[in-house]
Amino acid sequence: MTDALNAAPETAPADPLWLQPRIAAVMPAAMGIADKTWSNITSNAKAALAECGIVARSRQKRLSLSPAWDTLWSAVVASKDASLRIMLDRFVQFLDANDIAPESVVTADLDAYIEALRVNTIRKDPALTLRKTRAAWNRAIDKVAGWPGQSLEAPVSDDLISLPLSTFPPSFGTELEALTHRLAHPDPLARGPKKRALRPATVQGRRDQILRFASAVVRAGTPPASLTGLKELMAPATLERGLRWFLARTGNSVTSGISNIAAALRATARKDLGLSETEFGAVKDLCDRLIPPRPPGLTAKNRKRLMVFDDPEIVSHFLSLADELWDAAQTCRKPRDRALQSEIALAVGLACYIPLRIRNLTQLDCEGELLRLGPGNVVVQIPGSRVKNHQEITFPVPAHLVERIDAHLAHRAGVLCPASTRWLFPQRDGSAPMAPGDLGKRITQTIRKVMGIDVNPHLFRHLAAKLLLQNNPGHYELVRRILGHTDTSTVWQTYVGFEADGATRLLAETVNDRKAPPAPKARKQTKLWPKASAKHGAKIRANSGPGTLEKKP
């Protein structure tokens, strides 16, 4: 256990609260052990803690339930919902052991259960268990016959800042909705520089940031009735009051969230409110103090994650992972399991050969974006209107992936989604593409489980740049075209340095090519006769004809 945690046995505290986050971060595949082996290790560690009286000993057998809970549990089993059984089993046992009747369960009982887990387990994440158990209980109200009708509500978080839009005057809401409409649908005949439409997610994010800031201004003591419009929100005194309210929550530390809100306010004031230069200057002066300059290159986290790909063996395994996942999927006995695993194998394979942003990968349209130009000839073509930076994407799909796509589409029909579904990665009812976060999470979890490394979907793009520059040092324009960036300077600032090893290798090859060829070595004459005395040699030369070494008889 301590080897996995990179800690000496004598320095690792036998404390569940210390162990839980560290054990959660362990990736068994990175240590070359199976998940089952790691599960046994953690079970043995918990047993040792229980033997010492540090945690409660786990029950080896499931206790019989009281009649009221036993009836409800039979209904849970009859629902054939495995997620309900998994998440509610221990909670129900906890409630029954503490003589809490089904109709008396309240949120405080769930909190007590989580607290018991927190001090008596070393592997479970209490916060995650809390969310999943609450969701399972509330879902059981609709799915399990006779389940108690009271829901377990989440407590109001202290981090909740945004107030309902109805808190503000109607004129404020009208201006906010008009702003979001202009951002999504700019007027093509408006004077000044042409504005491009922002993506729906960007528009929603901007709206949420402005509402969040307006709520902070109200929480700082400003009467909501005074905020009749967005210009009133940008008044220097009001702007400073709201920003200082955020800073007070962080001890005057400028977090990324505060910086993002300041950037959104600055962008709104500059482009969308018709402020005078003086008015905008005051807004810009305040916001600029909270917006740090963006450092060039990748973030420290992404650079650290990419460092594992300095190992050629890891690179080789990673690039072969899609094949490994696909082959494993074909051995699944259950059609749904096979379809699910084939789906993730396709996602990983496409991300390796076609490094799309996760949103474009998730929303691939089999009818409109996978163009079939002939047998086995398929091209991914995504219009600029569906791309973050409005750059059209065109990529040929490797033949082996075309075969897998066709096989997956044929097999998944009626198993994962309806046969007429047009999305390559759809929601299960076929009505829309899967949420990018859902597919991204599955990709990350699969790679973590199989290889023991942390790879988010966007890291595929960084890895593509790294591999290209290692094999083609200095070819930033090539990377720009592959990744679909607008200008080469962005690529250079982000990925400079990745080609160091490749450049060193290229220099060695250049030196070897330009070196003068080595001079031929002088051929050493073969001695045909044994060493003779000077007198004997002279006699041989005298008696031999010209051009011959034959000895005269």
C-alpha positions as a printed Julia matrix, in Angstrom:
553×3 Matrix{Float64}:
   0.0     0.0     0.0
   2.69    2.51    0.97
   4.68    1.69   -2.17
   1.67    2.7    -4.26
   1.3     5.92   -2.26
   5.03    6.75   -2.6
   5.34    6.93    1.17
   7.51    5.13    3.69
   5.56    2.8     6.0
   6.78    4.65    9.08
   5.62    8.04    7.76
   2.18    7.09    6.33
  -0.5     7.82    8.96
  -3.1     5.12    9.59
  -5.85    7.69    9.12
  -8.8     7.09    6.77
  -9.1    10.81    6.03
  -5.44   10.91    4.95
  -5.68    7.69    2.96
  -8.94    8.3     1.04
  -7.81   10.98   -1.48
  -4.43    9.32   -2.01
  -5.87    5.88   -2.63
  -8.43    7.41   -5.02
  -5.55    8.83   -7.1
  -3.8     5.46   -7.49
  -3.97    3.89  -10.98
  -3.36    0.13  -10.75
  -2.49   -0.17  -14.46
   0.39    2.29  -13.98
   1.88   -0.1   -11.4
   1.37   -3.12  -13.63
  -1.23   -4.78  -11.4
  -4.84   -5.74  -12.03
  -7.81   -3.91  -10.54
  -8.68   -7.02   -8.55
  -5.18   -7.16   -7.07
  -5.42   -3.52   -5.98
  -8.87   -4.17   -4.51
  -7.41   -7.01   -2.45
  -4.57   -4.75   -1.26
  -6.96   -2.06   -0.07
  -9.21   -4.65    1.57
  -6.24   -6.07    3.46
  -5.2    -2.56    4.53
  -8.71   -1.85    5.83
  -8.73   -5.17    7.67
  -5.46   -4.21    9.35
  -6.95   -0.87   10.42
 -10.03   -2.66   11.75
  -7.83   -5.11   13.67
  -6.22   -2.11   15.38
  -9.6    -0.56   16.15
  -9.08    2.45   13.87
 -12.09    1.72   11.65
 -15.21   -0.38   12.11
 -14.96   -3.98   10.97
 -16.93   -4.76    7.81
 -19.77   -7.24    8.04
 -19.0   -10.48    6.23
 -22.68  -11.32    5.72
 -25.67   -9.19    4.84
 -27.91   -8.73    7.85
 -31.57   -9.64    7.61
 -33.76   -6.56    7.37
 -36.81   -5.62    9.4
 -40.15   -6.44    7.71
 -40.73   -2.87    6.48
 -37.29   -2.51    4.89
 -37.28   -6.1     3.63
 -40.49   -5.47    1.64
 -39.03   -2.34    0.09
 -35.74   -4.05   -0.69
 -37.56   -6.87   -2.49
 -39.2    -4.2    -4.64
 -35.78   -2.7    -5.41
 -34.49   -6.1    -6.54
 -37.63   -6.65   -8.62
 -37.04   -3.34  -10.43
 -33.92   -4.93  -12.03
 -32.13   -1.6   -11.77
 -28.57   -2.53  -10.82
 -27.57    1.05  -10.02
 -30.32    1.32   -7.38
 -29.23   -1.92   -5.72
 -25.58   -0.88   -5.64
 -26.1     2.62   -4.27
 -28.92    1.9    -1.81
 -27.78   -1.44   -0.33
 -25.43   -0.12    2.39
 -27.61    2.93    3.04
 -30.68    0.78    3.69
 -28.67   -1.47    6.01
 -27.4     1.59    7.87
 -30.93    2.95    8.29
 -32.31   -0.38    9.46
 -29.43   -0.94   11.89
 -30.17    2.44   13.44
 -33.92    1.71   13.74
 -34.95    4.41   11.25
 -38.28    3.55    9.65
 -38.66    4.08    5.86
 -41.23    6.85    6.26
 -38.97    8.7     8.76
 -35.85    9.04    6.59
 -34.64   12.63    6.23
 -31.58   14.36    4.8
 -29.86   14.32    8.2
 -29.89   10.49    8.1
 -28.04   10.55    4.79
 -25.5    12.95    6.28
 -24.98   10.58    9.22
 -24.44    7.67    6.83
 -21.82    9.61    4.87
 -20.05   10.6     8.07
 -19.88    6.93    9.06
 -18.34    6.12    5.68
 -15.92    9.01    5.98
 -14.35    7.7     9.18
 -14.61    3.96    8.47
 -13.53    3.51    4.85
 -10.27    4.18    3.05
 -11.26    3.72   -0.58
 -14.66    5.32   -1.14
 -15.02    9.0    -1.99
 -17.58   10.24    0.58
 -18.61   13.29   -1.47
 -19.26   11.19   -4.57
 -21.09    8.55   -2.55
 -23.29   11.29   -1.06
 -24.36   12.55   -4.49
 -24.97    9.09   -5.91
 -26.89    7.82   -2.88
 -29.12   10.91   -2.82
 -29.81   10.56   -6.56
 -30.58    6.84   -6.19
 -33.01    7.47   -3.31
 -34.87   10.17   -5.24
 -34.98    8.02   -8.38
 -36.4     5.11   -6.4
 -39.46    7.24   -5.54
 -40.58    6.95   -9.17
 -39.21    3.5   -10.0
 -39.86    1.34   -6.91
 -43.4     0.51   -5.82
 -44.1     1.61   -2.26
 -40.88    3.57   -1.84
 -41.2     6.45    0.69
 -42.29    9.64   -1.02
 -40.02   12.11    0.75
 -37.05   13.22   -1.37
 -33.59   13.89    0.04
 -32.72   17.42   -0.97
 -29.21   18.76   -1.42
 -28.36   21.55    1.01
 -28.07   25.03   -0.39
 -24.39   25.57   -1.09
 -22.55   28.55    0.28
 -20.99   28.82   -3.18
 -24.37   29.52   -4.79
 -24.21   33.16   -5.88
 -26.62   33.68   -8.77
 -30.05   35.0    -7.9
 -33.16   34.35  -10.02
 -33.54   36.78  -12.9
 -36.89   37.8   -11.39
 -34.93   39.43   -8.55
 -34.04   42.3   -10.89
 -36.25   44.87  -12.63
 -37.91   43.62  -15.84
 -35.85   46.1   -17.88
 -32.63   44.41  -16.71
 -33.88   41.01  -17.83
 -35.01   42.45  -21.17
 -31.56   43.94  -21.83
 -29.81   40.72  -20.81
 -31.95   38.63  -23.15
 -31.44   41.16  -25.97
 -27.67   40.96  -25.43
 -27.65   37.16  -25.64
 -29.69   37.35  -28.86
 -27.2    39.82  -30.42
 -24.28   37.6   -29.45
 -25.9    34.58  -31.08
 -27.37   36.44  -34.08
 -25.32   39.59  -34.87
 -26.79   42.1   -37.31
 -24.93   41.68  -40.64
 -25.76   45.32  -41.61
 -24.61   46.88  -38.33
 -22.0    49.62  -38.66
 -18.43   48.98  -37.61
 -16.39   45.76  -37.76
 -18.4    42.71  -38.64
 -19.21   40.56  -35.63
 -19.34   36.81  -35.85
 -21.95   34.73  -34.06
 -20.8    33.11  -30.85
 -21.44   29.45  -30.16
 -24.52   28.64  -28.04
 -22.35   27.43  -25.16
 -20.35   30.68  -25.24
 -23.51   32.78  -25.3
 -24.99   30.86  -22.36
 -21.73   31.21  -20.46
 -21.65   34.98  -21.02
 -25.25   35.31  -19.84
 -24.54   33.28  -16.71
 -21.44   35.34  -15.9
 -23.31   38.64  -16.16
 -26.18   37.35  -14.01
 -23.7    36.0   -11.49
 -21.94   39.34  -11.27
 -25.21   41.26  -10.93
 -26.17   38.9    -8.09
 -22.82   39.58   -6.4
 -23.5    43.32   -6.64
 -26.84   42.8    -4.89
 -25.25   40.59   -2.22
 -22.72   43.37   -1.68
 -25.55   45.7    -0.63
 -26.82   47.3    -3.83
 -30.66   47.39   -4.07
 -31.81   45.24   -7.01
 -34.22   47.98   -8.12
 -31.27   50.26   -8.93
 -29.98   47.85  -11.59
 -32.38   48.8   -14.34
 -30.0    47.86  -17.16
 -26.55   46.65  -18.09
 -25.08   50.16  -18.23
 -25.98   50.67  -14.58
 -24.13   47.45  -13.82
 -21.0    48.86  -15.49
 -20.95   52.11  -13.48
 -17.44   52.33  -11.94
 -18.65   52.36   -8.3
 -21.03   49.44   -8.9
 -18.43   47.5   -10.87
 -15.82   47.92   -8.15
 -18.29   46.94   -5.42
 -19.11   43.68   -7.15
 -15.49   42.79   -7.9
 -14.45   43.53   -4.33
 -17.25   41.24   -3.08
 -15.72   38.36   -5.07
 -12.22   39.19   -3.84
 -13.38   39.25   -0.22
 -14.47   35.61   -0.58
 -10.96   34.56   -1.65
  -8.88   36.71    0.67
  -8.01   39.1    -2.22
  -6.66   36.19   -4.25
  -7.46   36.53   -7.95
  -8.82   33.15   -9.01
  -9.48   31.99  -12.56
 -13.23   32.39  -11.93
 -12.84   36.04  -10.97
 -10.57   36.66  -13.96
 -13.1    35.07  -16.32
 -15.92   37.26  -14.98
 -13.75   40.38  -15.35
 -12.92   39.39  -18.93
 -16.62   38.84  -19.74
 -17.55   42.24  -18.3
 -14.78   43.96  -20.26
 -15.81   42.28  -23.52
 -19.46   43.2   -22.96
 -18.63   46.83  -22.18
 -16.35   47.15  -25.2
 -18.6    45.72  -27.87
 -22.24   45.6   -26.82
 -23.32   48.5   -24.64
 -22.41   51.56  -26.69
 -20.31   53.11  -23.9
 -18.26   56.23  -24.55
 -14.48   55.96  -24.6
 -14.31   57.48  -21.12
 -16.9    55.09  -19.72
 -15.27   52.08  -21.3
 -11.84   53.24  -20.12
 -13.03   53.17  -16.5
 -14.42   49.64  -16.94
 -11.27   48.44  -18.67
  -9.02   49.89  -15.98
 -10.79   47.96  -13.22
 -11.13   44.69  -15.14
  -7.56   44.67  -16.47
  -6.24   44.58  -12.93
  -7.88   41.18  -12.46
  -6.98   39.65  -15.83
  -3.43   38.31  -15.74
  -1.52   38.05  -19.02
  -1.9    34.63  -20.52
   1.41   32.79  -20.36
   2.56   31.29  -23.67
   2.54   27.57  -24.16
   0.65   24.77  -22.49
  -0.46   24.81  -18.89
   1.77   23.11  -16.33
  -0.85   20.36  -15.91
  -0.91   19.53  -19.63
   2.89   19.59  -19.89
   3.08   17.17  -16.97
   0.55   14.85  -18.58
   2.45   14.92  -21.87
   5.74   14.03  -20.18
   4.7    10.37  -19.95
   4.75   10.28  -23.75
   8.51   10.81  -23.74
   8.65    7.04  -23.23
   8.5     5.32  -26.67
   6.89    2.21  -25.17
   4.03    4.24  -23.7
   3.53    6.02  -27.03
   3.45    2.7   -28.87
   0.94    1.2   -26.42
  -1.23    4.32  -26.48
  -1.43    4.45  -30.27
  -2.34    0.74  -30.31
  -4.97    1.12  -27.59
  -7.89    1.54  -30.0
  -7.02   -1.78  -31.67
  -6.76   -3.45  -28.27
 -10.14   -2.07  -27.18
 -11.81   -3.04  -30.46
 -10.52   -6.63  -30.3
 -11.66   -6.93  -26.69
 -15.11   -5.61  -27.63
 -15.62   -8.32  -30.22
 -15.24  -10.99  -27.55
 -18.11   -9.64  -25.41
 -21.0   -12.06  -25.14
 -23.7    -9.5   -24.45
 -24.63   -7.38  -27.49
 -24.97   -4.2   -25.42
 -21.55   -4.63  -23.82
 -20.03   -5.22  -27.24
 -21.68   -2.1   -28.66
 -20.6     0.07  -25.73
 -16.98   -1.07  -25.88
 -16.89   -0.77  -29.68
 -18.18    2.78  -29.32
 -15.34    3.82  -27.01
 -12.77    2.01  -29.19
 -13.99    4.03  -32.17
 -13.78    7.28  -30.21
 -10.18    6.59  -29.18
  -9.2     5.49  -32.7
 -10.72    8.56  -34.36
  -9.09   10.87  -31.79
  -5.67    9.38  -32.64
  -5.98    9.75  -36.43
  -8.29   12.78  -36.55
  -7.56   15.04  -33.53
 -10.88   16.87  -33.33
 -12.11   18.94  -30.43
 -14.34   16.82  -28.19
 -17.5    18.7   -29.18
 -16.91   18.05  -32.89
 -16.0    14.41  -32.23
 -19.13   13.85  -30.15
 -21.4    15.52  -32.71
 -20.13   13.64  -35.78
 -23.08   13.25  -38.13
 -22.95   10.0   -40.12
 -25.15   11.52  -42.82
 -23.79   15.04  -43.13
 -20.18   14.93  -41.95
 -18.98   11.43  -42.83
 -18.89   11.78  -46.61
 -18.71    8.51  -48.54
 -16.89    9.16  -51.8
 -16.57    5.54  -52.86
 -16.06    2.03  -51.46
 -13.9     2.41  -48.35
 -13.3     6.1   -49.14
 -14.76    8.19  -46.32
 -13.91   11.77  -45.42
 -14.78   13.71  -42.28
 -15.86   17.18  -43.4
 -17.15   19.59  -40.76
 -18.3    23.07  -41.89
 -16.72   26.08  -40.26
 -20.03   27.1   -38.71
 -19.8    24.06  -36.42
 -16.17   24.61  -35.41
 -14.91   26.72  -32.51
 -12.72   29.0   -34.64
 -14.89   28.74  -37.78
 -12.18   26.83  -39.69
 -13.55   24.03  -41.89
 -12.18   20.58  -41.03
 -11.48   17.93  -43.64
  -9.8    14.61  -42.83
  -9.71   11.27  -44.68
 -10.71    8.37  -42.46
  -8.25    5.42  -42.47
  -9.64    2.33  -44.16
  -9.56    0.16  -41.02
 -11.61    2.74  -39.14
 -14.14    2.88  -41.98
 -14.62   -0.88  -41.64
 -15.07   -0.56  -37.88
 -17.55    2.3   -38.22
 -19.66    0.25  -40.64
 -19.54   -2.81  -38.39
 -20.46   -0.76  -35.32
 -23.38    1.0   -37.03
 -24.78   -2.34  -38.14
 -24.41   -3.96  -34.72
 -25.63   -1.09  -32.51
 -29.01   -0.72  -34.28
 -31.69   -1.66  -31.8
 -29.08   -2.35  -29.13
 -27.77    1.1   -28.2
 -30.11    3.28  -30.23
 -32.72    3.12  -33.01
 -31.56    1.96  -36.44
 -32.23    5.36  -38.02
 -29.9     7.26  -35.66
 -27.63    9.61  -37.62
 -25.08   10.42  -34.89
 -21.96    8.32  -34.5
 -22.01    8.88  -30.72
 -25.71    9.33  -29.92
 -27.89    9.56  -26.87
 -29.59    6.24  -26.34
 -32.94    7.38  -27.73
 -31.18    8.57  -30.9
 -32.64   12.07  -30.64
 -29.34   13.96  -30.32
 -25.59   13.43  -30.01
 -24.14   12.44  -26.69
 -23.07   15.24  -24.35
 -19.35   16.01  -24.92
 -18.65   15.68  -21.2
 -20.14   12.17  -21.11
 -18.04   10.85  -23.99
 -14.96   12.63  -22.7
 -15.4    11.07  -19.26
 -15.69    7.59  -20.74
 -12.53    8.1   -22.8
 -10.58    9.34  -19.78
 -11.79    6.52  -17.53
 -10.99    3.84  -20.11
  -7.42    5.06  -20.67
  -6.88    5.44  -16.94
  -8.06    1.89  -16.3
  -6.14    0.21  -19.12
  -2.91    2.23  -19.13
  -2.83    3.99  -15.79
  -2.31    7.49  -17.22
  -4.49   10.61  -17.18
  -5.52   11.64  -20.69
  -8.43   13.97  -21.34
  -9.86   14.21  -24.88
  -8.11   17.51  -25.65
  -4.74   15.97  -24.84
  -5.04   13.93  -28.07
  -4.56   17.22  -29.95
  -1.49   18.16  -27.93
  -0.04   14.68  -28.43
  -0.61   14.93  -32.19
   1.4    18.17  -32.2
   4.15   16.61  -30.1
   4.51   13.57  -32.39
   4.4    15.65  -35.58
   7.07   18.08  -34.35
   9.3    15.28  -33.12
   9.28   13.73  -36.59
   9.2    17.08  -38.44
  11.1    19.65  -36.35
  10.08   23.24  -37.06
   7.05   22.33  -39.21
   4.59   24.48  -37.26
   2.53   25.19  -40.36
   1.93   21.46  -40.73
   0.7    21.3   -37.13
  -1.52   24.35  -37.72
  -3.2    22.66  -40.66
  -3.71   19.38  -38.81
  -5.18   21.0   -35.7
  -7.14   23.65  -37.62
  -5.69   26.69  -35.84
  -6.19   30.11  -37.39
  -2.56   31.25  -37.41
   0.85   29.66  -37.04
   1.96   31.99  -34.24
  -0.55   30.34  -31.89
   0.93   26.94  -32.7
   4.49   28.19  -32.2
   3.72   29.78  -28.84
   1.91   26.66  -27.63
   4.18   23.88  -28.8
   7.66   25.39  -29.06
  10.2    23.01  -27.58
   8.38   19.79  -28.44
  10.73   19.13  -31.34
  13.98   19.3   -29.34
  14.68   15.55  -29.59
  13.7    15.45  -33.24
  15.87   18.47  -34.03
  18.86   16.86  -32.31
  18.33   13.67  -34.31
  17.96   15.65  -37.53
  21.2    17.52  -36.83
  23.04   14.23  -36.32
  21.66   12.91  -39.62
  22.66   16.15  -41.39
  26.21   16.02  -40.05
  26.58   12.4   -41.1
  25.27   13.2   -44.6
  27.63   16.15  -45.09
  30.77   14.54  -43.73
  33.47   13.66  -46.24
  33.56    9.94  -46.93
  36.34    8.17  -45.04
  39.58    7.65  -47.02
  40.04    4.06  -48.22
  42.5     2.12  -46.17
  45.75    1.04  -47.92
  45.55   -2.57  -48.91
  48.14   -4.67  -47.22
  50.08   -6.88  -49.68
  49.74  -10.56  -49.0
  52.97  -12.38  -48.36
  53.2   -15.33  -50.67
  56.57  -16.6   -49.49
  58.08  -17.22  -46.13
  60.53  -14.68  -44.84
  63.93  -15.21  -46.48
  67.4   -13.86  -45.97
  68.61  -10.9   -48.05
  70.97  -13.19  -49.99
  68.26  -15.66  -50.79
  65.89  -12.86  -51.86
  68.44  -11.4   -54.24
  68.95  -14.82  -55.82
  65.21  -15.17  -56.38
  64.97  -11.75  -58.06
  67.93  -12.49  -60.3
  66.54  -15.76  -61.53
  62.92  -14.56  -62.0
  61.57  -13.1   -65.22
  59.92   -9.67  -65.35
  56.4    -9.59  -63.94
  56.58  -13.0   -62.39
  57.16  -14.29  -58.92
  57.83  -17.83  -60.03
  61.02  -19.34  -58.77
  63.26  -20.56  -61.56
  63.78  -24.27  -61.27
